[in-house]
Amino acid sequence: MLKLRKDCLTKIWSNVILTFVQMGTERDNSICFSFGVIADIQYADVEDGYNFMKTRKRYYRNSITLLSEAVEEWNKDCMPPSFILQLGDIIDGLNAQHKASKKALKNVMQEFKKSKADIHHIWGNHEFYNFSRHCLMSSALNSQHLGNSMTPASSNRVNSNVGEDKQETFYCYDFCPFPSFRFVVIDCYDLSTLGREDCSKKYQESLKIIRKINKNEDLNNPEGLGAAKQRFVQFNGGLSQDQLEWLDEVLSYSDENQEKVIVVGHIPVHPCAADTICLVWNFDDVLAVLYSHKCVVSFMAGHDHDGGYFQDERGIHHITFEGVIETPPTSHAFGTVFVYKDKMILKGNGRVPHRVMPYPECDNQ
């Protein structure tokens, strides 16, 4: 009885938020822009399977159908999104085992090409199971050309990339889709053993970090680590000091120019917004940078297929989007975020719930 009552209340609340969104999109001129979000598609032309723990079913072939339907919905929306955030793990690592990585990526990109909006691609662990970092930099998954930043940090980074050791570089950029709003794309596998040559400095540094804590032969195995340290597995990663400094500089610029910032990465950075096995290695360093600035209003990620949400003590909305790969054919997992001057409203589809998210400074107004 209690569960039934809770389900009914949840449904009622979702309907209230959905009505709010619909009223806003149809009648309210204060909407600045909107954008679509989808995470962990992990397409592969193989039979359905299960996750590593054999507890969740994965719909490999059907994931591309759900993507196609999401793109169709975005295209016919009365207020089409200005852009789409693809939060990483676009194809599954199984493709590499079947030597089908390029074909699988081509099939998924064909669906994204049907979108009327630009696609911003984030890199997750499955990108690196299929391709090296060098390959990704020259692939269709490199959307840095969509960055339109004029911040000193980004300009300096472009200039410093000339002659830089490509094995040590990281994938990041920022862009402004509307005045006073900035999106910052970060590389959560900057420190990682995935995608880098064994001889690179960052590979060696990353291996040292993970082996110091994880003594298992299989570095994807969290056994014996405990909840506080189980994030130190190979399918996670971290941010280098160079990237943290770059992020700090971009956010400083946004502070000075009174912008609102949404930071985007594949892996969550707050322990209350995801399972603790799905966190950036040095999430505390990332949070320290975010907390040193007043401009950050949200951090968006994928990786944890169950999704999650938490508004922290600074008022930052941490949203972990549910994964397409573990979404049954009868449901969906994508969302559209409507951005206002005082809040964001997430209109979810299927497993992605609706949310109203006031900006930190607007919470008490």
Residue pairs with C-beta under 8 A, 6 or more apart in sequence:
14 353
14 354
17 345
17 354
17 355
17 356
18 347
18 354
20 345
20 356
21 338
21 345
21 347
21 354
24 30
24 31
24 338
24 340
24 345
25 31
25 34
25 77
25 78
25 79
25 338
26 78
28 340
30 340
30 341
31 79
31 338
31 339
31 340
32 178
32 181
32 339
32 340
32 341
33 82
33 177
33 178
33 181
33 339
34 77
34 79
34 80
34 81
34 82
34 336
34 337
34 338
34 339
35 81
35 82
35 83
35 84
35 85
35 117
35 177
35 336
35 337
35 339
36 70
36 74
36 81
36 83
36 84
36 85
36 117
36 334
36 335
36 336
36 337
37 84
37 85
37 87
37 300
37 321
37 334
37 335
37 336
37 337
38 67
38 70
38 84
38 85
38 86
38 87
38 321
38 324
38 333
38 334
38 335
39 86
39 87
39 88
39 89
39 301
39 302
39 303
39 321
39 322
39 323
39 324
39 333
40 87
40 88
40 89
40 124
40 302
40 303
40 305
40 321
40 323
40 324
40 325
40 326
41 63
41 64
41 66
41 67
41 86
41 89
41 90
41 91
41 108
41 324
41 325
42 58
42 60
42 63
42 89
42 90
42 91
42 92
42 126
42 323
42 324
42 325
43 60
43 61
43 63
43 64
43 67
43 90
43 91
43 92
43 104
43 107
43 108
44 60
44 61
44 91
44 92
44 94
44 95
44 98
44 100
44 104
45 60
45 61
45 98
45 100
45 103
45 104
45 107
46 60
46 61
46 94
46 98
47 60
47 61
48 57
48 58
48 59
48 60
48 61
48 62
49 57
49 58
49 60
49 94
50 56
50 57
50 58
51 58
51 305
51 326
52 220
56 305
56 326
57 326
57 328
58 92
58 325
58 326
59 325
59 326
59 327
59 328
59 329
60 92
60 94
60 325
62 329
63 324
63 325
63 327
64 107
64 108
64 111
65 329
66 324
66 327
66 329
66 332
66 333
66 334
67 108
67 111
67 112
67 324
68 111
68 114
69 332
70 332
70 334
70 349
71 111
71 112
71 114
71 115
72 114
73 334
73 349
74 80
74 81
74 84
74 115
74 116
74 117
74 336
75 114
75 115
75 116
77 336
79 338
80 116
80 117
81 117
81 336
82 117
82 177
82 178
83 117
83 118
83 119
83 120
83 146
83 177
84 112
84 115
84 117
84 118
84 119
84 120
85 120
85 122
85 183
85 264
85 300
86 112
86 119
86 120
86 121
86 122
87 122
87 124
87 264
87 266
87 300
87 301
87 302
87 321
88 121
88 122
88 123
88 124
88 125
88 126
88 127
88 266
88 302
88 303
89 124
89 125
89 126
89 127
89 266
89 302
89 303
89 323
89 325
90 105
90 108
90 121
90 124
90 126
90 127
90 141
91 101
91 104
91 105
91 108
91 126
91 127
91 130
92 104
92 126
92 129
92 325
93 125
93 126
93 129
93 130
95 101
95 103
95 104
95 105
95 130
96 129
96 130
101 130
101 131
104 130
105 130
105 139
105 140
105 141
109 140
112 119
118 143
118 146
119 143
120 143
120 146
120 175
120 183
120 185
120 264
121 140
121 141
121 142
121 143
122 185
122 264
122 265
122 266
122 302
123 136
123 141
123 171
123 187
123 188
123 189
123 266
124 188
124 189
124 266
124 267
124 302
124 303
125 189
125 194
125 235
125 236
125 237
125 266
125 303
127 136
127 141
127 195
128 136
128 189
128 192
128 194
128 195
129 194
131 139
131 141
131 195
132 195
132 196
132 197
133 166
133 167
133 169
133 171
133 195
133 196
134 166
134 167
136 142
136 171
136 195
137 166
137 169
137 171
142 171
143 173
143 185
144 171
144 173
146 173
146 175
147 154
147 173
147 174
147 175
147 185
148 175
148 176
149 155
149 173
149 174
149 175
149 176
149 182
149 250
151 174
151 249
151 250
151 253
151 254
152 249
152 253
153 246
153 249
153 250
153 252
153 253
154 173
154 174
154 250
156 249
157 172
157 246
161 169
165 200
167 196
167 197
167 199
167 200
167 201
167 202
168 200
168 201
168 202
170 187
170 190
170 239
170 240
170 242
170 243
171 185
171 187
171 190
172 184
172 185
172 186
172 187
172 243
172 246
172 247
173 185
174 182
174 183
174 184
174 185
174 250
175 182
175 183
176 182
176 183
176 259
177 183
178 339
180 257
180 258
180 259
180 260
181 259
181 260
181 261
181 262
181 339
182 250
182 254
182 259
182 260
182 261
182 262
182 295
183 261
183 262
183 263
183 264
184 247
184 250
184 251
184 261
184 262
184 263
184 264
185 264
185 265
186 239
186 243
186 247
186 263
186 264
186 265
186 286
187 239
187 243
187 265
188 236
188 237
188 238
188 239
188 265
188 266
188 267
188 280
188 301
189 195
189 237
189 266
190 202
190 237
190 238
190 239
190 240
190 243
191 202
191 205
191 206
191 209
191 237
191 238
191 239
191 240
191 281
191 282
192 202
192 203
192 206
192 234
192 237
192 238
193 203
193 206
193 207
193 210
193 219
193 234
194 234
194 235
194 237
196 202
196 203
196 206
197 203
198 204
202 240
206 237
206 238
209 232
209 238
209 281
210 219
210 232
210 233
210 234
210 281
211 219
213 225
213 229
213 232
214 221
214 222
214 225
214 229
214 232
214 233
215 224
216 222
216 223
216 224
219 233
219 234
220 233
220 234
220 235
221 233
222 230
222 232
222 233
222 277
225 232
225 233
227 276
228 276
230 276
230 277
231 276
231 277
231 278
231 279
231 280
231 281
231 283
232 281
233 277
236 267
236 278
236 279
236 280
236 281
237 267
237 280
237 281
238 280
238 281
238 282
239 247
239 280
239 282
239 285
239 286
244 285
244 286
244 289
247 263
247 286
247 289
248 289
248 292
248 293
250 261
251 261
251 289
251 290
251 292
251 293
251 295
251 296
252 293
253 259
254 260
254 261
254 293
254 295
255 293
255 294
255 295
258 295
259 295
260 295
260 297
260 359
261 293
261 295
261 296
261 297
262 296
262 297
262 298
262 299
262 300
263 290
263 296
263 298
263 299
263 300
264 299
264 300
264 301
265 280
265 299
265 300
265 301
266 301
266 302
266 303
267 278
267 279
267 280
267 301
267 303
268 274
268 278
268 279
268 280
268 283
268 299
268 301
268 303
268 304
268 308
268 318
268 320
269 279
269 280
269 283
269 286
269 287
269 290
269 299
269 301
269 318
270 283
270 287
270 299
270 310
270 312
270 318
271 279
271 283
272 308
272 310
272 312
272 318
273 299
273 301
273 308
273 309
273 310
273 318
273 319
273 320
274 301
274 303
274 304
274 308
274 320
275 304
275 306
275 308
278 303
278 304
278 320
280 286
290 296
290 299
290 314
290 316
291 314
294 360
294 361
296 314
296 316
297 315
297 316
297 317
297 344
297 357
297 359
297 360
298 316
298 317
298 318
298 319
298 344
298 357
299 316
299 317
299 318
299 319
300 319
300 321
301 318
301 319
301 320
301 321
302 320
302 321
302 323
303 320
304 320
304 323
305 322
305 323
305 325
305 326
306 322
306 323
307 320
307 321
307 322
307 323
307 351
307 352
308 318
308 319
308 320
309 317
309 318
309 319
309 320
309 353
309 355
310 318
311 317
311 318
311 357
312 318
314 360
315 359
315 360
315 361
315 363
316 360
317 344
317 355
317 357
319 346
319 355
319 357
321 333
321 335
321 352
322 333
322 350
322 351
322 352
323 333
324 333
324 334
327 333
327 350
327 351
331 350
331 351
332 349
332 350
332 351
332 352
333 349
333 350
333 351
333 352
334 349
334 350
334 352
335 346
335 347
335 348
335 349
335 352
336 346
336 347
337 344
337 345
337 346
337 347
338 344
338 345
338 346
338 347
342 358
342 359
342 362
342 365
343 356
343 357
343 358
343 359
343 362
344 357
344 359
345 354
345 355
345 356
345 357
346 352
346 353
346 354
346 355
346 356
346 357
347 354
348 354
348 355
